[in-house]
C-alpha cells in the first residue's frame, strides 16, 4: 500500500492562494459569505497561515499552506462515535458524509484544525454550476468536511492504470493544490517509494512536521525557510 504524502518548500511558497482556490473549485466548496467567514465558519480545506518575525522594516514573512495532514495515527478517527472518519485502504483519512452526525468530536481532537463544520446547506450560484466537479459529492448541512488529497483523482488514476495493465506512476495522481502551485512549492507522491521525489525530500536537513511531538505521524512535511 502506498503512503501518499506531501512536501511543501517554504522557501518557494509566496502565499498567492492558488492552492486554496484550486481546492475550492476541485472539491465544490461553497462560499459562506463575509459574515460567516468572520464568525470562523469558512469552509476552506486548504489554509495559508502567515507568520511574521522581527519588526518593520526588518520583517521576515513565512507562508505555511495547511491541508489535512492525513496522519498515520489520526486522533480524529479515535473519537468519532459512528466511524464517519477513518483511515482508508489508501492510508488517507476518509470522511463518510452520510454517516456523520455532526457531533464535531473529530474537530476537537484534530490538533491542526483541518476539519470544517457545514453550518448551512451549501448554496452555489447558478453561474458557478458550470464549473462544479461531478466527481465530488456536495456536502449537506450539519456534517464535517475536510481535505482528502483529492482522493477522487486517485480512484480515477488507479482505474486507468488497471485498464492499461500497468503500475500507478508518480505523475498519475496529483491533488489540485499541488498541480496549481505556480511556484512549484508543493511536491506529492509515495513517501515510501524511492523513485518518488517526496521520498528524498523528507530526509532533507530542512524537513520537519508540525506538532510532530504529538505522535499523530502526519504525512505532510515542510522544508524550513532558509536564512538569507
C-alpha positions in Angstrom: 0.0 0.0 0.0 1.3 3.4 -0.9 1.9 6.1 1.7 0.8 9.2 -0.1 2.3 12.4 1.3 3.3 15.9 0.5 6.4 18.1 1.0 6.0 21.9 1.0 9.0 24.1 0.4 8.6 27.3 2.5 11.4 28.9 0.5 9.3 28.8 -2.6 5.7 29.5 -1.2 4.7 33.1 -1.9 1.3 32.8 -0.2 -0.5 33.6 -3.5 -3.5 31.4 -2.6 -3.6 29.4 -5.9 -3.7 26.2 -3.9 -6.7 27.4 -1.9 -8.7 28.4 -5.0 -7.8 25.2 -6.8 -9.0 23.2 -3.8 -12.3 25.2 -3.7 -13.1 24.6 -7.3 -12.0 21.0 -7.4 -14.0 20.0 -4.4 -17.1 22.1 -4.8 -16.5 24.1 -1.7 -19.2 26.8 -1.4 -18.6 30.4 -0.3 -20.2 31.0 3.1 -20.2 34.8 2.8 -18.3 37.5 4.6 -20.4 37.4 7.8 -20.0 33.7 8.3 -16.3 33.8 7.4 -15.7 36.5 10.1 -17.5 34.2 12.6 -14.9 31.5 11.9 -17.1 29.4 9.7 -15.2 29.4 6.4 -15.1 26.0 4.7 -11.7 26.2 3.1 -10.0 22.8 3.2 -6.6 24.4 2.4 -5.5 27.3 4.5 -2.4 29.5 4.4 -1.0 30.5 7.7 1.2 33.6 7.7 3.9 34.1 10.3 5.8 37.3 10.9 9.2 37.6 12.7 11.0 40.7 13.6 9.9 44.4 13.4 9.4 46.7 10.5 11.3 47.2 8.2 13.3 44.0 9.1 10.3 41.7 8.9 10.6 38.0 7.9 7.4 36.6 6.4 6.7 32.9 6.1 3.6 31.5 4.4 2.6 28.0 5.5 -0.1 26.2 3.4 -2.0 23.8 5.6 -4.2 21.0 4.2 -5.3 18.0 6.2 -2.2 16.2 7.3 -3.6 12.7 6.6 -2.0 11.4 9.8 -1.0 7.8 10.1 -2.1 7.9 13.8 -5.1 10.3 13.5 -6.7 11.3 16.7 -9.9 12.3 14.9 -10.7 8.6 14.0 -10.5 7.5 17.6 -13.2 9.8 18.9 -15.9 9.5 16.2 -18.8 7.6 17.7 -20.2 6.5 14.3 -17.0 5.7 12.5 -17.7 8.5 10.0 -14.0 9.3 9.8 -11.5 6.5 9.3 -8.1 5.6 7.9 -8.9 4.1 4.5 -7.1 1.5 2.4 -5.0 4.1 0.7 -3.7 5.4 4.0 -5.7 8.6 3.9 -8.1 9.9 6.5 -11.6 9.5 4.9 -14.8 11.2 5.7 -18.1 9.4 5.2 -20.6 12.3 5.0 -23.8 10.4 5.1 -22.7 8.7 8.3 -21.6 11.9 10.1 -24.0 13.1 12.8 -22.3 16.4 13.3 -21.1 15.9 16.9 -17.8 17.5 15.9 -15.7 15.3 18.3 -13.2 14.9 15.4 -12.8 18.6 15.1 -12.0 18.9 18.8 -9.5 16.1 18.5 -7.6 17.4 15.5 -4.6 19.5 16.6 -4.3 21.1 13.1 -7.9 22.5 12.8 -8.1 20.7 9.5 -11.8 19.8 9.7 -14.7 22.2 8.9 -18.3 22.0 10.0 -21.0 22.8 7.5 -23.5 25.1 9.3 -25.8 25.6 6.4 -26.9 23.8 3.3 -24.5 24.8 0.5 -25.7 27.4 -1.9 -23.8 27.5 -5.2 -24.9 30.4 -7.6 -26.2 29.4 -11.0 -23.2 31.0 -12.7 -21.0 28.6 -10.8 -22.8 25.4 -11.8 -20.8 25.1 -15.0 -17.6 24.6 -13.0 -18.9 22.1 -10.5 -16.9 18.9 -10.3 -19.2 15.9 -11.0 -16.7 13.6 -9.4 -17.1 15.2 -5.9 -20.2 15.0 -3.8 -21.9 18.1 -2.3 -21.9 18.0 1.4 -25.1 18.6 3.3 -25.9 20.8 6.3 -24.6 19.5 9.7 -21.6 17.4 8.6 -17.9 17.7 9.0 -15.8 18.0 5.8 -12.1 18.1 5.1 -9.3 17.8 2.6 -9.0 14.3 1.1 -5.8 14.8 -1.0 -8.3 14.8 -3.9 -9.0 11.1 -3.4 -11.3 11.0 -6.4 -8.3 11.7 -8.5 -6.5 8.7 -7.0 -9.5 6.4 -7.8 -9.5 7.6 -11.4 -5.7 7.1 -11.7 -5.9 3.6 -10.3 -8.7 2.7 -12.7 -6.7 4.0 -15.6 -3.6 2.1 -14.6 -5.6 -1.1 -14.2 -7.2 -0.6 -17.6 -3.7 -0.1 -19.2 -2.4 -3.1 -17.2 0.5 -1.1 -15.6 1.6 0.2 -12.2 0.5 3.6 -10.9 3.0 6.2 -11.9 4.0 9.2 -9.8 2.6 11.7 -12.2 -0.7 9.8 -12.5 -2.0 11.2 -9.2 -1.6 14.8 -8.1 -4.0 16.8 -5.9 -5.4 20.0 -7.3 -3.4 22.2 -4.9 -0.1 20.6 -6.0 -0.9 20.8 -9.6 -1.9 24.5 -9.4 1.1 25.9 -7.5 2.9 28.4 -9.8 6.0 28.4 -7.6 6.4 24.6 -7.6 6.5 24.7 -3.8 4.5 21.5 -3.3 5.7 18.0 -4.2 3.4 15.0 -3.9 3.9 11.2 -4.1 4.5 8.0 -2.2 6.7 8.7 0.8 8.0 5.1 0.8 8.7 4.8 -2.9 12.4 5.7 -3.5 11.5 6.6 -7.1 9.2 9.4 -6.0 10.8 12.8 -5.3 9.0 13.2 -2.0 10.8 10.1 -0.6 14.0 12.0 -1.0 12.8 15.4 0.2 11.5 14.1 3.6 15.1 13.3 4.5 16.4 16.8 3.8 18.1 18.6 6.7 15.4 21.3 6.3 12.5 18.8 6.6 10.1 18.9 9.6 6.5 18.3 10.5 4.1 20.5 12.5 3.4 19.4 16.1 5.3 16.1 15.4 5.7 15.6 19.2 2.0 14.8 19.5 2.6 11.4 17.9 0.0 11.9 15.1 2.5 10.9 12.4 1.4 13.5 9.8 2.2 12.8 6.1 2.7 16.5 5.2 6.3 17.7 5.6 7.7 21.2 5.3 11.1 22.4 4.2 12.2 25.2 6.6 12.7 28.6 5.2 16.5 29.3 4.9 18.1 32.4 6.3 19.3 34.8 3.6 
